Amino acid sequence: MKKIFVGDTVSRAWDLAVKHWPIFVLLSLVKSLGSNLGLTVNKDVLSGMGQNPDPQEVAEAMREAMQFSPWIIIGVLLSLYIGFITFRMLYNAATTGKTYESFGEALKIDINQFAIFFCVELAVGIIVGLGTVCCILPGIFLGVRLLFAPLIAAVENVSFTEALSRSWNMTSGSFWDLVLLGLTAIGIAILGFCACCVGVYFADVVINFMLVVAYLVLRSYLPSAAPAEEPIAPAAPAAPAENNDYQEVK
């Protein structure tokens, strides 16, 4: 069973983020813009929701406050597309040291694989959401066990069910390690938000690399911990130099 060491995972992710952060910060910005495309929020309606505790009227106020347009479909597809290529570039950066051979190559996707990724993202969101609504603990459990499913769907040529089952199986013995890793990620996100909110984008890059590094460790593509440097043996004392200036006289 592979063990995830949180400190080593964060250290590796930090090194990768420092090296590759510009492209991933840009992708994160584009993804956030896509997520908000076609959605307008009436803040005045939201501000009055706290005065009315009735759940039915709160739901009605939510529908009134959040107005959708057909552009939201494009925004969702754009956000998923950016998430798909981001996972692939993160994986390439962690395994080969390069995010892509060429930018045009990075933007190419396989439609079938993207469709599987779309379905996996949707399924994981529904499953974890239902688990959270029923009770918070089932949501956390399902979220951890299906943590790697979208990444697997993006970087491996697998089917919908294989992506879910592979994530479920590979996390079976590392649940608490991944929970601790998740809590660490939350702390990193909070620190990034405190850095004038700008650092949250760099923190997002670090957290994404933490996910990829943990996945590679569990898949045995990386060792559990970085090998410690071998101690340098002390140099042997030099042999005394021969003195040829004097010769024995018989």
C-alpha angles and dihedrals in degrees: 000000000000116000123212115220107204096205093050092045092052091046093052092044091049092052091050092046093050089052099044107023101117098066094042094048088052091050090048091053092050091047092052090050090051092050091057096042112121094008123111124180126206102217093189091062092046092051091058095050093085091062093062116056095182106119094213093052091044090055090049090049090051091054090049094047097048113060120187131202131191087261088074090075090057090046093053093048091047091049092050092046091052090047090051097052090040091059091049093049092047089052092049092048092051096046105033104018092241127089094211143344091235133356091242090053090052092056094053116100137181107242094214093050091046090051090053090048090051092051092046092051090049094046094047091049092051095044095047091042093053091046091051093048092050092047133330096240096059088049091054092046094049092043092056095044092049094038096114099039097098091045091049091049090052101046104027129061096238138133126252094263093043092056091053096042094045092053091046093051098043093052096048095099099032103055098122093041089055092046089054089047089051092051089050089052090053090052091050091050091051091050090049091050090050090055092083088289089278093093090062089081093054089044088054090055091050092049092049091051089049088058092049094046091049090049092051091049093051090047089052091241088120130032116255092248134014109264113257117244113261113245113253111244114233113258116258114250112264117253114251111264117247115250109223095170092091128046126194111256115213 
